[in-house]
Amino acid sequence: MSGGTRLENANPLIFQRSGERLLTATDEDEDVADPIDDREIFDLIRSINDPEHPLSLEELNVVEQMRVNVSDEESTVSVEFTPTIPHCSMATLIGLSIKVKLLRSLPDRFKIDVHITPGTHASEEAVNKQLADKERVAAALENSQLLEVVNQCLYTRSM
């Protein structure tokens, strides 16, 4: 959200946030094995801030629970995200923010795949290739300016 620059999508559609997950006594019991599921991953990423708008990725419908797939047994997490416009220049940054949030939040055993929903972005293949490349992601996170922008996206503001 840099001042003076023109927004690519000045009037995005805003969607209603889904309700908070209701916790049960079993969820809070530390002695019960609690596998990671789709909703838990969605809860981690839904409040990530959009880099252009003062809205969350959930409010812009960039992330949806139905586009999150988790296999706790196989230690895999797959997240599809949908940019608000087909030529969104922030798509790589959004994907990187999602990936960083999951890398910081999940146990190391998980393989994390973050990619654009098929057919929703003009540079889908190039963005997906960047997000899948561990070395490119690591290099991006060594860039202090880029890391600062990612951290701003991950900063949780009160809703």
N, C-alpha and C positions, 0 to 999 in steps of 0.2 A: 504494500500500500504506500508507494512512494508518492509524495506530493508533486503536483504539476504534471504527472503523466496521465494520458488518456486511458481509461479503462476499456478493455476489449469487450466486456459484457457489462455495460453500464447499468442495465436493469434486469438482473437475473431473477428467475422465478424463485420464490422462497417457499419451502415446504415445512410442514409442521413436524416438530421433533417427536419421536416416538417416546412412549412412557419409560420411566425408569424401571429397571429389572427388579422384580420383587424377590427379596432374599428370604429363604426359608432357614429354619434352625439347622438343617443339614448343610446348607451352603456355608454357614458360619462356624460349623464344627470342624476344628482343625484335625480331628482324628479320623474324619471320613475322607476317603479318596474322592477328589472332585475333579473330573476330567475337564480340560479346557474345551469349550464349545463355541459355536458360531456367534452366539449372543455375547459371550464374554469378549471375543475379539472385536465385535461391532462396538461394544461399550468402550473399548480402548481407543478406537479411531473416530468415533462419531463426533467428538468435540474438537477435533483438530481444526484450527482456524484456516480459512481460505486466505491465500496470500494477497488477494486483491480486494476482498470485501470483508466487512466486519461481521462475518457470518461463519458458522461452522460448516464442515463438509456435509454433515447430515442435513442442515437447513437448506443447502443448495442441491441436495439429492445426488451429490458426487459419490457418497458411500451409502449403501443400503445393506441391511442385514442379509437379504436374500442373495447378495453377491459375495458373501463370505463363506468359505468352506474350510472346515477344520477336521483333521483326523488326529485325535490325541494319540491313538494307538500307533499310527505311522509317523507321528511328530511332524505333520505338515499343516501349513496355513496358506490359503490362497485367498487373495482379496482382489476383486475387480473394482475399479473406480471409473466413473463416467464424468469426464470434463463437461462443463456447462455449455461449451460451444466447440464445434469441430476443429477450430484452429487455435485453441487455447494455448498460449505460450507458457502457461504456468503448469502444464500437465506433468512435466518431469519433476518439478519442485513439489507438486502435490503428492506424486507417487513416492518421491524420496522421503517426504514427511511421514507418510503412512509407514513406509518400510522402517525408518528410524524409530518411530514410536513402538513398533512391534519388536524390533531388535532390542530395544531398551527394556521392554516389559516382559518378554517371554523367556523361558529357560533356553539355554544354548542348544538344546537338543532339537529345537524346531527349525525346519527348513521353511523359509518365508518366501512366497511368490506374490509380488504385487504387480498388477498389469492393468492396462486400459480395457474396458469393456469392448469386445470386438465390434468394429464398425462405427465407433463413436468419435474417432479423432483422425484427422488427416495424416498425422505422423505417428500413428499407433505403433507400427513395427519398430521404428527408431527409438521411441520412448521406451517400449517394452524391452528392447535390447539393452538400453542403458540401465534400466532398473534391475535386470537380471544379471548384470555383470558385477560381480563382487568387487573387483579391483576398481572399476569406475565409481561405484558407490563409496568405497573407502577413500579414494582420491577426492571425491566431492566433499566428504566430511572432514578432510584435512584443510580445506579452504575455509578460513575463519569467517569470511564475510557470508559465504553460503551457509555455513553452520549456524551463524547468528540468525539468518532468515528462517532456517528450518526450526530453530528453537523458538522463534516468535510464533510460528505456526502451531507448535506443540504447547505453547503456554496456555494453560487453562484459565479462562476468565469465568466469572460467575454468570450463570445463565438466568 
